[in-house]
Amino acid sequence: MLSKRNVLLLKIVLFLFALNFLMLFLYFTSHSKQSSLPSSQTLPNSHSNHLFNGHNDRFLKPWPILPSYLPWSRGSPPPSRSCEAYFGNGFSDRQDLLTAANHGADGWFRCFHSDTLRSSVCEGGRIRMDPGRVRMSKGGERLEDVIGRKEEEELPKFEDGAFEVDGGPGLRGVPRRLAGDEFLDRYVPRNGIEMHTMRGLLESAQVVGSTHFDCPK
């Protein structure tokens, strides 16, 4: 005959088993309902889909749609630093640094900025990296050699021209900077970061003519 303690333990085990079964049932039920919703309710509309990948180029890898960057509403922008600005309105301030010409034959570059988060998400096409102008730690070093090294010493450092964007055959002469200091201060601020890698990358980027844009890979 079972003791009172064993009976209590048996009841607890049965209760936990039933609770676990109920949670699994609710979980799978809710997921089956979500999967049965029409695509118009679960996916951004076609206008949203083209917010980030509006530049369709058959030579480019498809840009994934990230719903977190898309605004929930199409109304006026919410007040800066409001709850609505932090959640659900994403990086909606589009800034074109270089637009494509000649039916997509040249490079392009643009950024999407969030005033609330004070940061930007950028993308572009026809961009070439010059590895010889990117300095970074060589790797494979002994542990004794890297102990005490600052984080900034491990981050890459970009020299002028580390990245080049194809400006088309009409661009001649000396390469020009892709982003000026005024743009960087407004859309890619340091925000107290001693070494801002993304800002350094944009500072190094230059727009060159097609005759100087050599990208075999």
Secondary structure as GFF3:
##gff-version 3
##sequence-region A 1 217
A	DSSP	alpha_helix	4	35	.	.	.	ID=ss1
A	DSSP	alpha_helix	39	42	.	.	.	ID=ss2
A	DSSP	alpha_helix	46	52	.	.	.	ID=ss3
A	DSSP	three_ten_helix	67	69	.	.	.	ID=ss4
A	DSSP	alpha_helix	83	86	.	.	.	ID=ss5
A	DSSP	beta_strand	93	98	.	.	.	ID=ss6
A	DSSP	beta_strand	108	114	.	.	.	ID=ss7
A	DSSP	beta_strand	119	125	.	.	.	ID=ss8
A	DSSP	beta_strand	127	129	.	.	.	ID=ss9
A	DSSP	three_ten_helix	131	133	.	.	.	ID=ss10
A	DSSP	beta_strand	134	135	.	.	.	ID=ss11
A	DSSP	alpha_helix	143	146	.	.	.	ID=ss12
A	DSSP	alpha_helix	151	154	.	.	.	ID=ss13
A	DSSP	beta_strand	157	158	.	.	.	ID=ss14
A	DSSP	beta_strand	163	166	.	.	.	ID=ss15
A	DSSP	beta_strand	176	177	.	.	.	ID=ss16
A	DSSP	alpha_helix	181	187	.	.	.	ID=ss17
A	DSSP	alpha_helix	197	204	.	.	.	ID=ss18
A	DSSP	beta_strand	206	208	.	.	.	ID=ss19
A	DSSP	three_ten_helix	210	212	.	.	.	ID=ss20
###
